[in-house]
Each structure stands twice: as C-alpha cells, then as structure tokens.
C-alpha cells in the first residue's frame, strides 16, 4: 500500500481497472443473445424483423450499462482514494451489472408472448432498479466521506454526478406498467436509460422546454 494513501485508504487503480473489465464483459455478452434460426435463409428479412424483442432488450441494457459506466467513471474520477467499504459497495454494483445479461435474455425471449412476458419484464425492471440503487449507494458513500474526495472537488459535486429521481421513478413506473403492458414497460426502461445518459446541462434545458409557460 502506498505510504501517502494512509493505512485505511486503498488506491483507486485496481478498483477502476476491475470495474472497467466487468462493464466491458457484461456489455459484450449482451450481443451474444442476438441471432436468427438456422433455417432462416429462405426468409431472412422476416426472421430479422421477428427478433425485435431482442433488439429492444439489447439496446436498453447496452445503454443502461454504458450510462452506469459513465457515471461510475465520473465518480471515481472525483476521488483521490478508496477504502474497504467503497470497494465492497463497488462489488455490489458489479454483481448486478454482470447479472444483467440474464434478465435481458429473458425479456428478449418472452416479450410478445402472453403470460411469461409479464414476469420477464417485471424481473428485468427489478434488476435495472437494483443496479440504480447500488450505484446510488456507491455515490452516497463517496459523498459522505469527504476525506476520499479529491481536493479540487466537493461532496456536493459528486452527488450531482448522478440524477437519482428520474431513475427510480422511471423504473418504478415501468415495473408497474409491465404488469399489464410488458412491452410498454420495457420501453420506459429504455427511456430511463436515455435520460440517465444525457449530460446534466442538456437534461436541464429539455426540462425547461417541457415546463409549461405561464
């Protein structure tokens, strides 16, 4: 351990390298679920179009993992060191991230089928919500321990790195709607991922434009 990081602090290099590896593997595994049947040669275009649930689930999960990686990078970039608890919370983020290809596969398989599609869409939404909660715990822990934060950044700036309300509200609404309209619920998950990926200034401008004028 480096002498200047202190006995209770850990360097960020290993945390960032391991996290980047897990994000990269998880986001790559998503594409392995895309494909058509072996006998699709005679009707290839209809077969490709028939796989729309796979494309929807793939894009939603890809954007979700990509956005989590962007936010995770912004947070770790604002820190000067970590500690054992931050490492453990980070493992929780990576646990849910690496699990995400499984509910993505279920959504791709069962969307459009009466019955199991509701279970698949709700399970998918719960996993996305768990990922958002784990990242929030990561951010909050960093913000609550200013001795880990770089001298050039304050704790409030770290909390602003992630927009919490749209994530939780979007996933909660999507899960509820999935009980009746599973495909619509997954579309809401997709919109939530897009909103999370927007830079804060862009999001604020859009919200101002949508706000009714008096």
Rosetta blueprint (number, residue, H / E / L):
1 X L
2 X L
3 X H
4 X H
5 X H
6 X L
7 X L
8 X L
9 X L
10 X E
11 X L
12 X L
13 X H
14 X H
15 X H
16 X H
17 X H
18 X H
19 X H
20 X H
21 X H
22 X H
23 X H
24 X H
25 X H
26 X H
27 X H
28 X H
29 X H
30 X H
31 X H
32 X H
33 X H
34 X L
35 X L
36 X L
37 X L
38 X L
39 X L
40 X H
41 X H
42 X H
43 X H
44 X H
45 X H
46 X H
47 X H
48 X H
49 X H
50 X H
51 X L
52 X H
53 X H
54 X H
55 X H
56 X H
57 X H
58 X H
59 X H
60 X H
61 X H
62 X H
63 X H
64 X H
65 X H
66 X H
67 X H
68 X H
69 X H
70 X H
71 X H
72 X H
73 X H
74 X H
75 X H
76 X H
77 X H
78 X L
79 X E
80 X L
81 X L
82 X E
83 X L
84 X H
85 X H
86 X H
87 X H
88 X H
89 X H
90 X H
91 X H
92 X H
93 X H
94 X H
95 X H
96 X H
97 X H
98 X H
99 X H
100 X H
101 X H
102 X H
103 X H
104 X H
105 X H
106 X H
107 X H
108 X H
109 X H
110 X H
111 X L
112 X L
113 X L
114 X L
115 X L
116 X H
117 X H
118 X H
119 X H
120 X H
121 X H
122 X H
123 X H
124 X H
125 X H
126 X H
127 X H
128 X H
129 X H
130 X H
131 X H
132 X H
133 X H
134 X H
135 X H
136 X H
137 X H
138 X H
139 X H
140 X H
141 X H
142 X H
143 X H
144 X L
145 X L
146 X H
147 X H
148 X H
149 X E
150 X L
151 X L
152 X L
153 X L
154 X L
155 X H
156 X H
157 X H
158 X H
159 X H
160 X L
161 X L
162 X L
163 X L
164 X H
165 X H
166 X H
167 X H
168 X H
169 X H
170 X H
171 X H
172 X H
173 X H
174 X H
175 X H
176 X H
177 X H
178 X H
179 X L
180 X L
181 X L
182 X H
183 X H
184 X H
185 X H
186 X H
187 X H
188 X H
189 X H
190 X H
191 X H
192 X H
193 X H
194 X H
195 X H
196 X H
197 X H
198 X L
199 X L
200 X H
201 X H
202 X H
203 X H
204 X H
205 X H
206 X H
207 X H
208 X H
209 X H
210 X H
211 X L
212 X L
213 X L
214 X L
